[in-house]
Amino acid sequence: MKIFYILMSLSAVIGVLRYVSHRLATHQRVIPNPLAFVNTQVHRINQ
């Protein structure tokens, strides 16, 4: 069950990071490169 909780917390953190990066992107383009890369990868998967 620990793995399940770890996955849940990871997905929650990723969701928060995506939300924060999206909010930053709407205001100014000051996003670290790895975060932007992960964001584009997740967006591509969602499509």
N, C-alpha and C positions, 0 to 999 in steps of 0.2 A: 504493500500500500504506500510505502514511502515514495516509490517511483511515481505513482499516480499524483501524489501531492507535489512532487518536484515538477512534473510536467504541467500541472495546473498553475503553479506559481510562475513557471517560465512563460507560459502562454499569457498570463496576466501582465507580466513585465513587458513582454513583446507588444502587447496591445497598448499599454501605457506609452511605450517608446514610440510606437507608430502614431499615436494620437498627438504626443508632444511634438514629434518631428513634423507632422502635418500642420499643426498650429504655427510652428516656427516657419514653415515653408510659405504659409499664407502671408506672414508678416515680413520676414526677411530670409534670404538664403544663407543662413548660418547653421548648416547642419554638418556634423562630422562625416567624413567620407564613408566609413564603415556603416554608419547608421543609414545613410542615404542608399548605399548599396543593398543593404538588407531590405530596406523599404521597397526598392524597385523589384527585388527578387520576390518578395511576398506579394506585391501587387501583380506581378506577372503570373504567379501561381493562382491568385484569386481570379484572374481572367480565365 
